[in-house]
Amino acid sequence: MRKFAMTVMGAGAMTAVALGLAGTATAAGGADVTVNSLKTEGYNLQINGPQSANLTACTVTDVTKDGSPGANPVAYVDIACPDGC
């Protein structure tokens, strides 16, 4: 029984570390970084979300690419922005 408890606790700790690292990676740049990168790759953009905020304060929640770069492709970028921006 103790082995099972230790395994569950270890898995929970590893999940917490992974989520913490994912949050750090997301915080490294705002949605503007992703938008500029996709523009550089040649994508036309469709931004979905509240666009009243500065993109540097927003985070990207999803990106869907339709087509390949250079052939008039579109990238759909879903963003989330903090309240009050």
Secondary structure, DSSP 8 states (H G I E B T S, - for coil): -HHHHHHHHHHHHHHHHHHHHHHHHHHTS-HHHHHHHHHHHT-EEEEES-TTS-GGG-EEEEEEEES-TTSS-EEEEEEE--TT-
